[in-house]
Amino acid sequence: MEICPLCNGFENYTGLCASCGSVMIDTGKVTDYLDDYSAYMEINLLKLVDGDLNSLENHVCVHLISCAVCQNEQIISIQD
């Protein structure tokens, strides 16, 4: 079974904002924002609707990162 290092707290995201250069913050999986209960659903099922057609096969977890300064958001894939 694959484990996302960001979801499980093994690593922290350390990227910089392309717009203003500030530190970007990981705000979790993009599928956590689908509805009130999606954070509690089966992860492999949600990978079918996360916006990456191959995330299940490629073992990646799609995260939303955000800049606290300029509100820029970006979607990144993290290897499980």
C-alpha positions as a Markdown table, in Angstrom:
| # | Residue | x | y | z |
|---|---|---|---|---|
| 1 | Met | 0.0 | 0.0 | 0.0 |
| 2 | Glu | 1.3 | 3.4 | -1.0 |
| 3 | Ile | 1.5 | 6.2 | 1.6 |
| 4 | Cys | 1.5 | 9.9 | 0.8 |
| 5 | Pro | 4.3 | 11.5 | 2.9 |
| 6 | Leu | 2.5 | 14.9 | 3.1 |
| 7 | Cys | -0.9 | 13.4 | 4.1 |
| 8 | Asn | 0.8 | 11.3 | 6.8 |
| 9 | Gly | 3.1 | 14.1 | 8.2 |
| 10 | Phe | 6.4 | 12.4 | 7.2 |
| 11 | Glu | 7.4 | 15.4 | 5.1 |
| 12 | Asn | 6.5 | 19.1 | 4.8 |
| 13 | Tyr | 6.0 | 20.9 | 1.5 |
| 14 | Thr | 8.7 | 23.5 | 1.0 |
| 15 | Gly | 8.0 | 25.3 | -2.3 |
| 16 | Leu | 8.0 | 29.0 | -3.1 |
| 17 | Cys | 5.2 | 31.0 | -4.8 |
| 18 | Ala | 5.8 | 31.7 | -8.5 |
| 19 | Ser | 4.0 | 35.1 | -8.1 |
| 20 | Cys | 5.5 | 36.7 | -5.0 |
| 21 | Gly | 8.3 | 34.3 | -3.8 |
| 22 | Ser | 6.7 | 33.6 | -0.4 |
| 23 | Val | 6.5 | 30.1 | 1.1 |
| 24 | Met | 3.6 | 28.0 | -0.2 |
| 25 | Ile | 1.6 | 26.0 | 2.3 |
| 26 | Asp | 0.2 | 22.5 | 1.7 |
| 27 | Thr | -3.6 | 22.7 | 2.3 |
| 28 | Gly | -4.3 | 18.9 | 1.7 |
| 29 | Lys | -5.6 | 16.7 | -1.0 |
| 30 | Val | -7.7 | 18.4 | -3.7 |
| 31 | Thr | -10.4 | 15.8 | -3.2 |
| 32 | Asp | -10.9 | 16.9 | 0.5 |
| 33 | Tyr | -12.6 | 20.0 | -1.0 |
| 34 | Leu | -15.2 | 18.1 | -3.0 |
| 35 | Asp | -17.8 | 18.1 | -0.2 |
| 36 | Asp | -18.1 | 17.8 | 3.6 |
| 37 | Tyr | -17.5 | 14.0 | 3.7 |
| 38 | Ser | -14.9 | 13.5 | 1.0 |
| 39 | Ala | -12.1 | 13.6 | 3.5 |
| 40 | Tyr | -13.5 | 10.4 | 5.0 |
| 41 | Met | -13.9 | 8.5 | 1.8 |
| 42 | Glu | -11.6 | 5.7 | 0.4 |
| 43 | Ile | -8.5 | 7.4 | -1.0 |
| 44 | Asn | -8.2 | 5.1 | -4.1 |
| 45 | Leu | -11.8 | 5.8 | -5.0 |
| 46 | Leu | -11.2 | 9.5 | -4.8 |
| 47 | Lys | -8.1 | 9.2 | -7.0 |
| 48 | Leu | -10.6 | 8.5 | -9.8 |
| 49 | Val | -11.9 | 12.0 | -9.6 |
| 50 | Asp | -8.9 | 14.1 | -8.5 |
| 51 | Gly | -8.2 | 15.7 | -11.9 |
| 52 | Asp | -5.2 | 13.5 | -12.7 |
| 53 | Leu | -6.3 | 10.6 | -15.0 |
| 54 | Asn | -3.4 | 8.4 | -14.0 |
| 55 | Ser | -3.0 | 9.2 | -10.3 |
| 56 | Leu | -4.1 | 5.8 | -9.2 |
| 57 | Glu | -1.8 | 3.9 | -11.6 |
| 58 | Asn | 1.1 | 6.3 | -11.0 |
| 59 | His | 0.7 | 6.2 | -7.2 |
| 60 | Val | 0.6 | 10.0 | -6.8 |
| 61 | Cys | -1.5 | 12.1 | -4.4 |
| 62 | Val | -2.8 | 15.4 | -5.8 |
| 63 | His | -2.4 | 18.3 | -3.3 |
| 64 | Leu | -3.5 | 21.9 | -3.3 |
| 65 | Ile | -0.9 | 24.4 | -2.2 |
| 66 | Ser | -1.6 | 28.0 | -1.3 |
| 67 | Cys | 0.3 | 31.2 | -0.8 |
| 68 | Ala | -0.7 | 33.1 | 2.4 |
| 69 | Val | 0.6 | 36.4 | 1.0 |
| 70 | Cys | -0.9 | 36.7 | -2.5 |
| 71 | Gln | -3.5 | 33.9 | -2.3 |
| 72 | Asn | -2.0 | 32.1 | -5.3 |
| 73 | Glu | -3.0 | 28.4 | -5.5 |
| 74 | Gln | -1.4 | 25.6 | -7.3 |
| 75 | Ile | -2.0 | 21.8 | -7.7 |
| 76 | Ile | 0.9 | 19.5 | -7.3 |
| 77 | Ser | 1.4 | 15.7 | -7.5 |
| 78 | Ile | 3.3 | 14.0 | -4.7 |
| 79 | Gln | 4.7 | 10.5 | -5.1 |
| 80 | Asp | 3.0 | 8.0 | -2.8 |
